[in-house]
Amino acid sequence: MVRIGAIVFFVGAVATLVTVAPLFLGTDPFPPAAYAVCMLMGVGFLVAAAGVLRGIAVQRRQARSAAG
């Protein structure tokens, strides 16, 4: 899950750079749908964080069962 989250985050980051570029270049901005793709950055972060928390939970369970 962490890898998938990182990939989705990276896609969102690239989309953010692409949609912000016209503001600096003085060209026409992209349609609103392009800005929706930028939300993948946050989604990717949440997926990666969920993967990290899931990994922590698995390691805790394994340590608890090995100690008990």
Secondary structure in CASP SS format (residue, H / E / C, confidence):
PFRMAT SS
TARGET T0000
AUTHOR 0000-0000-0000
METHOD secondary structure of the structure
MODEL  1
M C 1.00
V H 1.00
R H 1.00
I H 1.00
G H 1.00
A H 1.00
I H 1.00
V H 1.00
F H 1.00
F H 1.00
V H 1.00
G H 1.00
A H 1.00
V H 1.00
A H 1.00
T H 1.00
L H 1.00
V H 1.00
T H 1.00
V H 1.00
A H 1.00
P H 1.00
L H 1.00
F H 1.00
L H 1.00
G C 1.00
T C 1.00
D C 1.00
P C 1.00
F C 1.00
P C 1.00
P H 1.00
A H 1.00
A H 1.00
Y H 1.00
A H 1.00
V H 1.00
C C 1.00
M C 1.00
L H 1.00
M H 1.00
G H 1.00
V H 1.00
G H 1.00
F H 1.00
L H 1.00
V H 1.00
A H 1.00
A H 1.00
A H 1.00
G H 1.00
V H 1.00
L H 1.00
R H 1.00
G H 1.00
I H 1.00
A H 1.00
V H 1.00
Q H 1.00
R H 1.00
R H 1.00
Q H 1.00
A H 1.00
R H 1.00
S H 1.00
A H 1.00
A H 1.00
G C 1.00
END
